[in-house]
Amino acid sequence: LAIMLVSALRSVGIPARMAGTPAWYGDPSKGDHSWVEVYVVSNETGKDGKWMFLEPTPGIAEGKEDTANADNLDRDPCKRWFCKADRFNGSTKTYSTRYDKQATSFFPMAWADDDRGVPGEDRSKFYTSTCGKCK
């Protein structure tokens, strides 16, 4: 769903990109997950902004269909099912795609381990600092 949401947002002019981890806790046997980052321009300057993230399948991946709610950019990151300190203790690496040819890194895809063709950036510090404080 993340790929479809990124495509839909970009098709109407909203800067969006894929983000995720190819391996929870650095262990591929623990699974992987992808979500969406959206670039939000600052209201104060109208220029500067920051990447914020959305979960396209909140709760559903954890089997909580009855309590799953649509996500939005105002939602507390700690309310997202995957944004928890135990997942982001330094062992889980996270990445986002980039849409420029100058990227010096790549987006590791869990479904194509050897593919280095998608430009990306390491977002581990951001997600560890953001989700590392969530219970």
N, CA, C and O atoms as a printed pandas DataFrame, in Angstrom:
     atom_number atom_name residue_name chain_id  residue_number  x_coord  y_coord  z_coord
0              1         N          LEU        A               1    0.807   -1.213    0.000
1              2        CA          LEU        A               1    0.000    0.000    0.000
2              3         C          LEU        A               1    0.845    1.269    0.000
3              4         O          LEU        A               1    0.424    2.288   -0.546
4              5         N          ALA        A               2    2.025    1.221    0.602
5              6        CA          ALA        A               2    2.871    2.409    0.666
6              7         C          ALA        A               2    3.234    2.894   -0.738
7              8         O          ALA        A               2    3.195    4.095   -1.009
8              9         N          ILE        A               3    3.580    1.978   -1.618
9             10        CA          ILE        A               3    3.950    2.356   -2.983
10            11         C          ILE        A               3    2.774    3.044   -3.677
11            12         O          ILE        A               3    2.964    4.041   -4.374
12            13         N          MET        A               4    1.580    2.526   -3.494
13            14        CA          MET        A               4    0.399    3.121   -4.133
14            15         C          MET        A               4    0.107    4.506   -3.548
15            16         O          MET        A               4   -0.234    5.426   -4.291
16            17         N          LEU        A               5    0.235    4.662   -2.234
17            18        CA          LEU        A               5   -0.025    5.964   -1.625
18            19         C          LEU        A               5    1.006    6.995   -2.083
19            20         O          LEU        A               5    0.644    8.135   -2.375
20            21         N          VAL        A               6    2.272    6.617   -2.151
21            22        CA          VAL        A               6    3.305    7.527   -2.655
22            23         C          VAL        A               6    2.957    7.960   -4.076
23            24         O          VAL        A               6    3.023    9.147   -4.396
24            25         N          SER        A               7    2.594    7.021   -4.917
25            26        CA          SER        A               7    2.240    7.343   -6.312
26            27         C          SER        A               7    1.035    8.268   -6.381
27            28         O          SER        A               7    1.031    9.218   -7.165
28            29         N          ALA        A               8    0.023    8.009   -5.580
29            30        CA          ALA        A               8   -1.182    8.844   -5.578
30            31         C          ALA        A               8   -0.862   10.267   -5.122
31            32         O          ALA        A               8   -1.307   11.230   -5.745
32            33         N          LEU        A               9   -0.105   10.403   -4.057
33            34        CA          LEU        A               9    0.254   11.731   -3.558
34            35         C          LEU        A               9    1.081   12.495   -4.588
35            36         O          LEU        A               9    0.819   13.669   -4.850
36            37         N          ARG        A              10    2.070   11.837   -5.168
37            38        CA          ARG        A              10    2.926   12.490   -6.156
38            39         C          ARG        A              10    2.140   12.878   -7.413
39            40         O          ARG        A              10    2.459   13.873   -8.062
40            41         N          SER        A              11    1.116   12.095   -7.753
41            42        CA          SER        A              11    0.335   12.390   -8.960
42            43         C          SER        A              11   -0.470   13.680   -8.831
43            44         O          SER        A              11   -0.869   14.258   -9.842
44            45         N          VAL        A              12   -0.714   14.141   -7.604
45            46        CA          VAL        A              12   -1.438   15.399   -7.397
46            47         C          VAL        A              12   -0.510   16.493   -6.864
47            48         O          VAL        A              12   -0.972   17.499   -6.326
48            49         N          GLY        A              13    0.803   16.290   -7.017
49            50        CA          GLY        A              13    1.768   17.325   -6.694
50            51         C          GLY        A              13    2.245   17.381   -5.251
51            52         O          GLY        A              13    2.893   18.351   -4.859
52            53         N          ILE        A              14    1.944   16.378   -4.464
53            54        CA          ILE        A              14    2.404   16.353   -3.074
54            55         C          ILE        A              14    3.710   15.574   -3.011
55            56         O          ILE        A              14    3.744   14.403   -3.388
56            57         N          PRO        A              15    4.786   16.202   -2.541
57            58        CA          PRO        A              15    6.070   15.500   -2.449
58            59         C          PRO        A              15    5.973   14.333   -1.455
59            60         O          PRO        A              15    5.711   14.539   -0.270
60            61         N          ALA        A              16    6.180   13.141   -1.939
61            62        CA          ALA        A              16    6.085   11.944   -1.098
62            63         C          ALA        A              16    7.137   10.943   -1.546
63            64         O          ALA        A              16    7.561   10.932   -2.702
64            65         N          ARG        A              17    7.543   10.113   -0.617
65            66        CA          ARG        A              17    8.532    9.085   -0.934
66            67         C          ARG        A              17    8.320    7.882   -0.026
67            68         O          ARG        A              17    7.684    7.970    1.024
68            69         N          MET        A              18    8.864    6.777   -0.455
69            70        CA          MET        A              18    8.794    5.518    0.278
70            71         C          MET        A              18    9.841    5.524    1.387
71            72         O          MET        A              18   10.951    6.023    1.199
72            73         N          ALA        A              19    9.486    4.972    2.533
73            74        CA          ALA        A              19   10.423    4.793    3.643
74            75         C          ALA        A              19   10.174    3.419    4.237
75            76         O          ALA        A              19    9.113    2.826    4.038
76            77         N          GLY        A              20   11.161    2.919    4.966
77            78        CA          GLY        A              20   10.949    1.633    5.614
78            79         C          GLY        A              20   12.226    0.965    6.065
79            80         O          GLY        A              20   13.320    1.523    5.981
80            81         N          THR        A              21   12.049   -0.245    6.545
81            82        CA          THR        A              21   13.180   -1.053    6.979
82            83         C          THR        A              21   13.160   -2.386    6.234
83            84         O          THR        A              21   12.103   -3.000    6.094
84            85         N          PRO        A              22   14.309   -2.832    5.761
85            86        CA          PRO        A              22   14.357   -4.136    5.112
86            87         C          PRO        A              22   14.422   -5.278    6.129
87            88         O          PRO        A              22   14.268   -6.443    5.764
88            89         N          ALA        A              23   14.651   -4.942    7.419
89            90        CA          ALA        A              23   14.783   -5.991    8.439
90            91         C          ALA        A              23   14.630   -5.398    9.837
91            92         O          ALA        A              23   15.486   -4.639   10.290
92            93         N          TRP        A              24   13.534   -5.749   10.522
93            94        CA          TRP        A              24   13.390   -5.320   11.915
94            95         C          TRP        A              24   14.548   -5.886   12.728
95            96         O          TRP        A              24   14.925   -7.045   12.554
96            97         N          TYR        A              25   15.104   -5.081   13.604
97            98        CA          TYR        A              25   16.209   -5.475   14.495
98            99         C          TYR        A              25   17.451   -5.926   13.722
99           100         O          TYR        A              25   18.317   -6.602   14.279
100          101         N          GLY        A              26   17.541   -5.554   12.438
101          102        CA          GLY        A              26   18.668   -5.976   11.615
102          103         C          GLY        A              26   18.636   -7.442   11.224
103          104         O          GLY        A              26   19.636   -7.972   10.740
104          105         N          ASP        A              27   17.508   -8.104   11.425
105          106        CA          ASP        A              27   17.367   -9.543   11.170
106          107         C          ASP        A              27   16.253   -9.773   10.151
107          108         O          ASP        A              27   15.079   -9.619   10.489
108          109         N          PRO        A              28   16.589  -10.138    8.911
109          110        CA          PRO        A              28   15.560  -10.343    7.883
110          111         C          PRO        A              28   14.471  -11.341    8.281
111          112         O          PRO        A              28   13.350  -11.254    7.780
112          113         N          SER        A              29   14.777  -12.275    9.161
113          114        CA          SER        A              29   13.760  -13.248    9.567
114          115         C          SER        A              29   12.684  -12.609   10.455
115          116         O          SER        A              29   11.634  -13.211   10.680
116          117         N          LYS        A              30   12.941  -11.385   10.964
117          118        CA          LYS        A              30   11.966  -10.676   11.811
118          119         C          LYS        A              30   10.984   -9.856   10.974
119          120         O          LYS        A              30   10.059   -9.250   11.515
120          121         N          GLY        A              31   11.187   -9.837    9.659
121          122        CA          GLY        A              31   10.263   -9.138    8.780
122          123         C          GLY        A              31   10.744   -7.762    8.374
123          124         O          GLY        A              31   11.777   -7.284    8.844
124          125         N          ASP        A              32    9.982   -7.132    7.495
125          126        CA          ASP        A              32   10.286   -5.803    6.976
126          127         C          ASP        A              32    8.997   -4.998    6.956
127          128         O          ASP        A              32    7.918   -5.546    7.185
128          129         N          HIS        A              33    9.100   -3.713    6.685
129          130        CA          HIS        A              33    7.891   -2.884    6.602
130          131         C          HIS        A              33    8.214   -1.604    5.839
131          132         O          HIS        A              33    9.335   -1.098    5.908
132          133         N          SER        A              34    7.241   -1.091    5.121
133          134        CA          SER        A              34    7.381    0.173    4.391
134          135         C          SER        A              34    6.251    1.109    4.783
135          136         O          SER        A              34    5.145    0.671    5.099
136          137         N          TRP        A              35    6.540    2.396    4.760
137          138        CA          TRP        A              35    5.545    3.417    5.033
138          139         C          TRP        A              35    5.837    4.605    4.132
139          140         O          TRP        A              35    6.650    4.493    3.215
140          141         N          VAL        A              36    5.192    5.738    4.372
141          142        CA          VAL        A              36    5.256    6.888    3.474
142          143         C          VAL        A              36    5.801    8.108    4.213
143          144         O          VAL        A              36    5.426    8.362    5.358
144          145         N          GLU        A              37    6.681    8.857    3.562
145          146        CA          GLU        A              37    7.097   10.160    4.064
146          147         C          GLU        A              37    6.544   11.228    3.127
147          148         O          GLU        A              37    6.567   11.070    1.907
148          149         N          VAL        A              38    6.047   12.317    3.712
149          150        CA          VAL        A              38    5.484   13.442    2.970
150          151         C          VAL        A              38    6.257   14.692    3.365
151          152         O          VAL        A              38    6.494   14.931    4.549
152          153         N          TYR        A              39    6.651   15.489    2.377
153          154        CA          TYR        A              39    7.367   16.728    2.670
154          155         C          TYR        A              39    6.351   17.824    2.949
155          156         O          TYR        A              39    5.511   18.140    2.106
156          157         N          VAL        A              40    6.440   18.399    4.146
157          158        CA          VAL        A              40    5.503   19.439    4.568
158          159         C          VAL        A              40    6.267   20.752    4.685
159          160         O          VAL        A              40    7.239   20.858    5.432
160          161         N          VAL        A              41    5.811   21.747    3.933
161          162        CA          VAL        A              41    6.442   23.061    3.921
162          163         C          VAL        A              41    6.047   23.810    5.190
163          164         O          VAL        A              41    4.912   23.706    5.655
164          165         N          SER        A              42    6.988   24.562    5.741
165          166        CA          SER        A              42    6.754   25.355    6.946
166          167         C          SER        A              42    5.707   26.431    6.684
167          168         O          SER        A              42    5.766   27.115    5.662
168          169         N          ASN        A              43    4.752   26.585    7.594
169          170        CA          ASN        A              43    3.744   27.644    7.478
170          171         C          ASN        A              43    4.364   29.021    7.657
171          172         O          ASN        A              43    3.874   30.007    7.106
172          173         N          GLU        A              44    5.448   29.085    8.431
173          174        CA          GLU        A              44    6.073   30.371    8.726
174          175         C          GLU        A              44    6.811   30.948    7.523
175          176         O          GLU        A              44    6.663   32.131    7.217
176          177         N          THR        A              45    7.592   30.137    6.849
177          178        CA          THR        A              45    8.406   30.656    5.743
178          179         C          THR        A              45    7.812   30.371    4.376
179          180         O          THR        A              45    8.114   31.068    3.406
180          181         N          GLY        A              46    6.967   29.349    4.293
181          182        CA          GLY        A              46    6.423   28.960    2.998
182          183         C          GLY        A              46    7.432   28.237    2.132
183          184         O          GLY        A              46    7.126   27.869    0.997
184          185         N          LYS        A              47    8.642   28.025    2.656
185          186        CA          LYS        A              47    9.696   27.374    1.885
186          187         C          LYS        A              47   10.237   26.161    2.628
187          188         O          LYS        A              47   10.051   25.019    2.209
188          189         N          ASP        A              48   10.907   26.436    3.735
189          190        CA          ASP        A              48   11.533   25.350    4.490
190          191         C          ASP        A              48   10.480   24.378    4.991
191          192         O          ASP        A              48    9.347   24.756    5.287
192          193         N          GLY        A              49   10.868   23.152    5.075
193          194        CA          GLY        A              49    9.933   22.159    5.558
194          195         C          GLY        A              49   10.652   20.952    6.108
195          196         O          GLY        A              49   11.862   20.977    6.334
196          197         N          LYS        A              50    9.894   19.898    6.321
197          198        CA          LYS        A              50   10.486   18.667    6.840
198          199         C          LYS        A              50    9.689   17.473    6.341
199          200         O          LYS        A              50    8.520   17.579    5.969
200          201         N          TRP        A              51   10.368   16.335    6.350
201          202        CA          TRP        A              51    9.716   15.084    5.983
202          203         C          TRP        A              51    8.999   14.534    7.208
203          204         O          TRP        A              51    9.595   14.387    8.275
204          205         N          MET        A              52    7.713   14.232    7.045
205          206        CA          MET        A              52    6.899   13.625    8.105
206          207         C          MET        A              52    6.415   12.279    7.574
207          208         O          MET        A              52    6.427   12.048    6.365
208          209         N          PHE        A              53    5.989   11.388    8.475
209          210        CA          PHE        A              53    5.627   10.069    7.975
210          211         C          PHE        A              53    4.196    9.663    8.301
211          212         O          PHE        A              53    3.594   10.099    9.282
212          213         N          LEU        A              54    3.685    8.802    7.422
213          214        CA          LEU        A              54    2.335    8.246    7.510
214          215         C          LEU        A              54    2.409    6.729    7.438
215          216         O          LEU        A              54    3.296    6.171    6.792
216          217         N          GLU        A              55    1.496    6.085    8.090
217          218        CA          GLU        A              55    1.379    4.628    8.032
218          219         C          GLU        A              55    0.135    4.293    7.209
219          220         O          GLU        A              55   -0.981    4.547    7.662
220          221         N          PRO        A              56    0.302    3.726    6.007
221          222        CA          PRO        A              56   -0.864    3.444    5.165
222          223         C          PRO        A              56   -1.724    2.281    5.657
223          224         O          PRO        A              56   -2.868    2.142    5.224
224          225         N          THR        A              57   -1.200    1.449    6.547
225          226        CA          THR        A              57   -1.976    0.295    7.043
226          227         C          THR        A              57   -1.949    0.247    8.574
227          228         O          THR        A              57   -1.488   -0.746    9.137
228          229         N          PRO        A              58   -2.432    1.292    9.266
229          230        CA          PRO        A              58   -2.318    1.338   10.721
230          231         C          PRO        A              58   -3.064    0.201   11.410
231          232         O          PRO        A              58   -4.271    0.034   11.240
232          233         N          GLY        A              59   -2.323   -0.569   12.183
233          234        CA          GLY        A              59   -2.928   -1.636   12.972
234          235         C          GLY        A              59   -3.255   -2.888   12.199
235          236         O          GLY        A              59   -3.255   -3.980   12.767
236          237         N          ILE        A              60   -3.532   -2.761   10.927
237          238        CA          ILE        A              60   -3.947   -3.916   10.153
238          239         C          ILE        A              60   -2.832   -4.959   10.108
239          240         O          ILE        A              60   -3.091   -6.159   10.204
240          241         N          ALA        A              61   -1.590   -4.493    9.962
241          242        CA          ALA        A              61   -0.466   -5.422    9.891
242          243         C          ALA        A              61   -0.266   -6.180   11.193
243          244         O          ALA        A              61    0.340   -7.252   11.203
244          245         N          GLU        A              62   -0.767   -5.633   12.283
245          246        CA          GLU        A              62   -0.644   -6.292   13.582
246          247         C          GLU        A              62   -1.907   -7.072   13.939
247          248         O          GLU        A              62   -2.027   -7.570   15.058
248          249         N          GLY        A              63   -2.849   -7.183   13.004
249          250        CA          GLY        A              63   -4.070   -7.939   13.249
250          251         C          GLY        A              63   -5.098   -7.189   14.072
251          252         O          GLY        A              63   -5.939   -7.812   14.720
252          253         N          LYS        A              64   -5.050   -5.862   14.064
253          254        CA          LYS        A              64   -5.980   -5.058   14.856
254          255         C          LYS        A              64   -6.963   -4.326   13.948
255          256         O          LYS        A              64   -7.112   -3.109   14.057
256          257         N          GLU        A              65   -7.620   -5.034   13.074
257          258        CA          GLU        A              65   -8.524   -4.419   12.113
258          259         C          GLU        A              65   -9.643   -3.637   12.781
259          260         O          GLU        A              65  -10.078   -2.618   12.245
260          261         N          ASP        A              66  -10.124   -4.087   13.945
261          262        CA          ASP        A              66  -11.247   -3.429   14.614
262          263         C          ASP        A              66  -10.898   -2.041   15.136
263          264         O          ASP        A              66  -11.773   -1.180   15.220
264          265         N          THR        A              67   -9.637   -1.810   15.488
265          266        CA          THR        A              67   -9.243   -0.527   16.061
266          267         C          THR        A              67   -8.364    0.295   15.129
267          268         O          THR        A              67   -7.897    1.367   15.515
268          269         N          ALA        A              68   -8.132   -0.177   13.928
269          270        CA          ALA        A              68   -7.278    0.541   12.981
270          271         C          ALA        A              68   -7.966    1.829   12.531
271          272         O          ALA        A              68   -9.146    1.823   12.182
272          273         N          ASN        A              69   -7.223    2.919   12.541
273          274        CA          ASN        A              69   -7.729    4.220   12.109
274          275         C          ASN        A              69   -6.870    4.744   10.970
275          276         O          ASN        A              69   -5.692    4.406   10.860
276          277         N          ALA        A              70   -7.468    5.571   10.126
277          278        CA          ALA        A              70   -6.699    6.202    9.061
278          279         C          ALA        A              70   -5.658    7.120    9.695
279          280         O          ALA        A              70   -5.925    7.762   10.711
280          281         N          ASP        A              71   -4.490    7.178    9.101
281          282        CA          ASP        A              71   -3.409    7.992    9.633
282          283         C          ASP        A              71   -3.487    9.403    9.061
283          284         O          ASP        A              71   -4.102    9.627    8.019
284          285         N          ASN        A              72   -2.856   10.351    9.752
285          286        CA          ASN        A              72   -2.730   11.715    9.256
286          287         C          ASN        A              72   -1.444   12.319    9.803
287          288         O          ASN        A              72   -0.838   11.763   10.719
288          289         N          LEU        A              73   -1.031   13.434    9.256
289          290        CA          LEU        A              73    0.245   14.032    9.624
290          291         C          LEU        A              73    0.255   14.630   11.030
291          292         O          LEU        A              73    1.327   14.873   11.585
292          293         N          ASP        A              74   -0.914   14.870   11.612
293          294        CA          ASP        A              74   -0.988   15.422   12.964
294          295         C          ASP        A              74   -0.939   14.343   14.041
295          296         O          ASP        A              74   -0.853   14.655   15.229
296          297         N          ARG        A              75   -0.992   13.113   13.646
297          298        CA          ARG        A              75   -1.028   12.002   14.603
298          299         C          ARG        A              75    0.305   11.874   15.345
299          300         O          ARG        A              75    1.374   11.994   14.746
300          301         N          ASP        A              76    0.228   11.634   16.628
301          302        CA          ASP        A              76    1.409   11.398   17.450
302          303         C          ASP        A              76    2.142   10.181   16.886
303          304         O          ASP        A              76    1.543    9.113   16.760
304          305         N          PRO        A              77    3.433   10.319   16.543
305          306        CA          PRO        A              77    4.164    9.174   15.980
306          307         C          PRO        A              77    4.083    7.925   16.863
307          308         O          PRO        A              77    4.087    6.805   16.352
308          309         N          CYS        A              78    4.009    8.110   18.166
309          310        CA          CYS        A              78    3.961    6.967   19.088
310          311         C          CYS        A              78    2.648    6.186   18.992
311          312         O          CYS        A              78    2.538    5.096   19.552
312          313         N          LYS        A              79    1.664    6.727   18.296
313          314        CA          LYS        A              79    0.380    6.027   18.105
314          315         C          LYS        A              79    0.420    5.084   16.910
315          316         O          LYS        A              79   -0.515    4.314   16.690
316          317         N          ARG        A              80    1.492    5.143   16.148
317          318        CA          ARG        A              80    1.625    4.233   15.004
318          319         C          ARG        A              80    2.159    2.902   15.505
319          320         O          ARG        A              80    3.082    2.872   16.320
320          321         N          TRP        A              81    1.595    1.808   15.033
321          322        CA          TRP        A              81    1.882    0.484   15.597
322          323         C          TRP        A              81    3.368    0.128   15.574
323          324         O          TRP        A              81    3.842   -0.572   16.468
324          325         N          PHE        A              82    4.104    0.591   14.578
325          326        CA          PHE        A              82    5.502    0.180   14.454
326          327         C          PHE        A              82    6.472    1.129   15.153
327          328         O          PHE        A              82    7.637    0.776   15.337
328          329         N          CYS        A              83    6.031    2.307   15.543
329          330        CA          CYS        A              83    6.912    3.332   16.117
330          331         C          CYS        A              83    7.043    3.105   17.626
331          332         O          CYS        A              83    6.384    3.771   18.424
332          333         N          LYS        A              84    7.896    2.164   17.997
333          334        CA          LYS        A              84    8.087    1.778   19.400
334          335         C          LYS        A              84    9.574    1.663   19.703
335          336         O          LYS        A              84   10.370    1.307   18.834
336          337         N          ALA        A              85    9.938    1.965   20.934
337          338        CA          ALA        A              85   11.344    1.968   21.352
338          339         C          ALA        A              85   12.010    0.612   21.134
339          340         O          ALA        A              85   13.178    0.560   20.749
340          341         N          ASP        A              86   11.295   -0.478   21.370
341          342        CA          ASP        A              86   11.936   -1.796   21.221
342          343         C          ASP        A              86   12.302   -2.089   19.766
343          344         O          ASP        A              86   13.241   -2.843   19.512
344          345         N          ARG        A              87   11.589   -1.518   18.823
345          346        CA          ARG        A              87   11.922   -1.716   17.401
346          347         C          ARG        A              87   13.053   -0.787   16.954
347          348         O          ARG        A              87   13.821   -1.125   16.052
348          349         N          PHE        A              88   13.150    0.387   17.590
349          350        CA          PHE        A              88   14.132    1.389   17.183
350          351         C          PHE        A              88   15.152    1.622   18.294
351          352         O          PHE        A              88   15.291    2.725   18.823
352          353         N          ASN        A              89   15.844    0.565   18.622
353          354        CA          ASN        A              89   16.858    0.606   19.680
354          355         C          ASN        A              89   18.276    0.709   19.109
355          356         O          ASN        A              89   19.254    0.499   19.825
356          357         N          GLY        A              90   18.379    1.027   17.841
357          358        CA          GLY        A              90   19.676    1.130   17.178
358          359         C          GLY        A              90   19.979   -0.024   16.252
359          360         O          GLY        A              90   20.870    0.077   15.409
360          361         N          SER        A              91   19.244   -1.134   16.395
361          362        CA          SER        A              91   19.518   -2.289   15.532
362          363         C          SER        A              91   18.696   -2.272   14.245
363          364         O          SER        A              91   19.077   -2.909   13.263
364          365         N          THR        A              92   17.585   -1.557   14.238
365          366        CA          THR        A              92   16.756   -1.453   13.038
366          367         C          THR        A              92   17.231   -0.272   12.203
367          368         O          THR        A              92   17.244    0.863   12.679
368          369         N          LYS        A              93   17.616   -0.532   10.980
369          370        CA          LYS        A              93   18.030    0.518   10.047
370          371         C          LYS        A              93   16.844    0.896    9.171
371          372         O          LYS        A              93   16.105    0.028    8.707
372          373         N          THR        A              94   16.666    2.180    8.951
373          374        CA          THR        A              94   15.567    2.656    8.122
374          375         C          THR        A              94   16.104    3.544    7.009
375          376         O          THR        A              94   17.131    4.207    7.157
376          377         N          TYR        A              95   15.390    3.538    5.901
377          378        CA          TYR        A              95   15.823    4.248    4.700
378          379         C          TYR        A              95   14.625    4.900    4.027
379          380         O          TYR        A              95   13.481    4.516    4.269
380          381         N          SER        A              96   14.892    5.882    3.189
381          382        CA          SER        A              96   13.855    6.442    2.326
382          383         C          SER        A              96   14.408    6.521    0.911
383          384         O          SER        A              96   15.619    6.570    0.699
384          385         N          THR        A              97   13.499    6.531   -0.041
385          386        CA          THR        A              97   13.904    6.690   -1.431
386          387         C          THR        A              97   14.232    8.154   -1.679
387          388         O          THR        A              97   13.821    9.036   -0.925
388          389         N          ARG        A              98   14.971    8.393   -2.739
389          390        CA          ARG        A              98   15.279    9.756   -3.171
390          391         C          ARG        A              98   14.999    9.831   -4.665
391          392         O          ARG        A              98   15.070    8.830   -5.378
392          393         N          TYR        A              99   14.683   11.024   -5.119
393          394        CA          TYR        A              99   14.366   11.200   -6.525
394          395         C          TYR        A              99   15.401   12.057   -7.235
395          396         O          TYR        A              99   15.077   12.805   -8.158
396          397         N          ASP        A             100   16.648   11.942   -6.797
397          398        CA          ASP        A             100   17.717   12.649   -7.498
398          399         C          ASP        A             100   18.859   11.680   -7.771
399          400         O          ASP        A             100   19.063   10.706   -7.046
400          401         N          LYS        A             101   19.569   11.963   -8.799
401          402        CA          LYS        A             101   20.661   11.080   -9.214
402          403         C          LYS        A             101   21.923   11.277   -8.371
403          404         O          LYS        A             101   22.871   10.503   -8.497
404          405         N          GLN        A             102   21.947   12.307   -7.510
405          406        CA          GLN        A             102   23.129   12.589   -6.709
406          407         C          GLN        A             102   23.162   11.795   -5.401
407          408         O          GLN        A             102   24.112   11.929   -4.630
408          409         N          ALA        A             103   22.179   11.000   -5.148
409          410        CA          ALA        A             103   22.153   10.225   -3.909
410          411         C          ALA        A             103   23.397    9.348   -3.825
411          412         O          ALA        A             103   23.805    8.729   -4.808
412          413         N          THR        A             104   23.983    9.307   -2.653
413          414        CA          THR        A             104   25.205    8.517   -2.470
414          415         C          THR        A             104   24.911    7.158   -1.848
415          416         O          THR        A             104   25.823    6.363   -1.620
416          417         N          SER        A             105   23.659    6.897   -1.579
417          418        CA          SER        A             105   23.266    5.626   -0.977
418          419         C          SER        A             105   22.115    5.036   -1.795
419          420         O          SER        A             105   21.717    5.608   -2.811
420          421         N          PHE        A             106   21.589    3.911   -1.361
421          422        CA          PHE        A             106   20.483    3.279   -2.071
422          423         C          PHE        A             106   19.401    2.865   -1.068
423          424         O          PHE        A             106   19.646    2.791    0.136
424          425         N          PHE        A             107   18.219    2.600   -1.584
425          426        CA          PHE        A             107   17.099    2.131   -0.773
426          427         C          PHE        A             107   17.084    0.609   -0.842
427          428         O          PHE        A             107   16.748    0.047   -1.885
428          429         N          PRO        A             108   17.444   -0.074    0.253
429          430        CA          PRO        A             108   17.481   -1.537    0.219
430          431         C          PRO        A             108   16.062   -2.116    0.235
431          432         O          PRO        A             108   15.268   -1.832    1.133
432          433         N          MET        A             109   15.772   -2.911   -0.753
433          434        CA          MET        A             109   14.437   -3.501   -0.867
434          435         C          MET        A             109   14.471   -4.944   -0.388
435          436         O          MET        A             109   15.264   -5.750   -0.876
436          437         N          ALA        A             110   13.618   -5.262    0.559
437          438        CA          ALA        A             110   13.595   -6.604    1.141
438          439         C          ALA        A             110   13.306   -7.662    0.087
439          440         O          ALA        A             110   13.754   -8.801    0.218
440          441         N          TRP        A             111   12.565   -7.303   -0.955
441          442        CA          TRP        A             111   12.175   -8.259   -1.982
442          443         C          TRP        A             111   13.219   -8.385   -3.096
443          444         O          TRP        A             111   13.073   -9.217   -3.991
444          445         N          ALA        A             112   14.285   -7.550   -3.042
445          446        CA          ALA        A             112   15.330   -7.606   -4.067
446          447         C          ALA        A             112   16.664   -7.232   -3.416
447          448         O          ALA        A             112   17.196   -6.146   -3.648
448          449         N          ASP        A             113   17.188   -8.130   -2.611
449          450        CA          ASP        A             113   18.381   -7.877   -1.800
450          451         C          ASP        A             113   19.559   -7.287   -2.556
451          452         O          ASP        A             113   20.253   -6.418   -2.027
452          453         N          ASP        A             114   19.797   -7.731   -3.763
453          454        CA          ASP        A             114   20.976   -7.310   -4.509
454          455         C          ASP        A             114   20.761   -6.071   -5.380
455          456         O          ASP        A             114   21.706   -5.601   -6.013
456          457         N          ASP        A             115   19.552   -5.539   -5.426
457          458        CA          ASP        A             115   19.248   -4.398   -6.274
458          459         C          ASP        A             115   19.717   -3.105   -5.605
459          460         O          ASP        A             115   19.230   -2.747   -4.533
460          461         N          ARG        A             116   20.647   -2.420   -6.226
461          462        CA          ARG        A             116   21.172   -1.160   -5.701
462          463         C          ARG        A             116   20.746    0.008   -6.605
463          464         O          ARG        A             116   21.360    1.075   -6.577
464          465         N          GLY        A             117   19.700   -0.201   -7.399
465          466        CA          GLY        A             117   19.301    0.778   -8.405
466          467         C          GLY        A             117   18.363    1.867   -7.938
467          468         O          GLY        A             117   18.086    2.791   -8.702
468          469         N          VAL        A             118   17.858    1.801   -6.709
469          470        CA          VAL        A             118   16.940    2.829   -6.232
470          471         C          VAL        A             118   17.704    3.780   -5.304
471          472         O          VAL        A             118   18.121    3.374   -4.219
472          473         N          PRO        A             119   17.893    5.039   -5.715
473          474        CA          PRO        A             119   18.600    5.986   -4.849
474          475         C          PRO        A             119   17.871    6.138   -3.513
475          476         O          PRO        A             119   16.641    6.123   -3.459
476          477         N          GLY        A             120   18.642    6.281   -2.446
477          478        CA          GLY        A             120   18.027    6.406   -1.133
478          479         C          GLY        A             120   18.920    7.116   -0.144
479          480         O          GLY        A             120   20.030    7.541   -0.464
480          481         N          GLU        A             121   18.408    7.233    1.066
481          482        CA          GLU        A             121   19.192    7.817    2.151
482          483         C          GLU        A             121   18.866    7.093    3.451
483          484         O          GLU        A             121   17.752    6.614    3.660
484          485         N          ASP        A             122   19.859    7.031    4.306
485          486        CA          ASP        A             122   19.701    6.397    5.607
486          487         C          ASP        A             122   18.948    7.345    6.531
487          488         O          ASP        A             122   19.397    8.466    6.771
488          489         N          ARG        A             123   17.808    6.903    7.050
489          490        CA          ARG        A             123   16.981    7.720    7.951
490          491         C          ARG        A             123   16.964    7.126    9.364
491          492         O          ARG        A             123   16.103    7.466   10.175
492          493         N          SER        A             124   17.908    6.248    9.648
493          494        CA          SER        A             124   17.939    5.556   10.941
494          495         C          SER        A             124   18.004    6.514   12.123
495          496         O          SER        A             124   17.313    6.298   13.118
496          497         N          LYS        A             125   18.809    7.561   12.042
497          498        CA          LYS        A             125   18.916    8.510   13.160
498          499         C          LYS        A             125   17.572    9.172   13.442
499          500         O          LYS        A             125   17.166    9.293   14.597
500          501         N          PHE        A             126   16.884    9.601   12.387
501          502        CA          PHE        A             126   15.580   10.242   12.571
502          503         C          PHE        A             126   14.592    9.305   13.251
503          504         O          PHE        A             126   13.956    9.687   14.234
504          505         N          TYR        A             127   14.455    8.086   12.743
505          506        CA          TYR        A             127   13.466    7.169   13.311
506          507         C          TYR        A             127   13.864    6.656   14.687
507          508         O          TYR        A             127   12.994    6.405   15.520
508          509         N          THR        A             128   15.151    6.496   14.944
509          510        CA          THR        A             128   15.585    6.086   16.278
510          511         C          THR        A             128   15.285    7.188   17.282
511          512         O          THR        A             128   14.839    6.901   18.393
512          513         N          SER        A             129   15.522    8.455   16.908
513          514        CA          SER        A             129   15.225    9.553   17.843
514          515         C          SER        A             129   13.725    9.776   17.999
515          516         O          SER        A             129   13.272   10.127   19.088
516          517         N          THR        A             130   12.951    9.584   16.947
517          518        CA          THR        A             130   11.509    9.799   17.004
518          519         C          THR        A             130   10.789    8.636   17.682
519          520         O          THR        A             130   10.028    8.833   18.629
520          521         N          CYS        A             131   11.034    7.437   17.193
521          522        CA          CYS        A             131   10.318    6.257   17.706
522          523         C          CYS        A             131   10.995    5.632   18.926
523          524         O          CYS        A             131   10.371    4.877   19.671
524          525         N          GLY        A             132   12.269    5.952   19.123
525          526        CA          GLY        A             132   13.002    5.382   20.255
526          527         C          GLY        A             132   12.478    5.808   21.609
527          528         O          GLY        A             132   12.809    5.193   22.623
528          529         N          LYS        A             133   11.659    6.861   21.643
529          530        CA          LYS        A             133   11.085    7.328   22.908
530          531         C          LYS        A             133    9.655    6.822   23.129
531          532         O          LYS        A             133    9.041    7.121   24.153
532          533         N          CYS        A             134    9.138    6.071   22.187
533          534        CA          CYS        A             134    7.748    5.582   22.267
534          535         C          CYS        A             134    7.686    4.241   22.994
535          536         O          CYS        A             134    8.531    3.367   22.797
536          537         N          LYS        A             135    6.684    4.103   23.821
537          538        CA          LYS        A             135    6.503    2.846   24.577
538          539         C          LYS        A             135    5.659    1.855   23.816
539          540         O          LYS        A             135    5.410    0.752   24.305
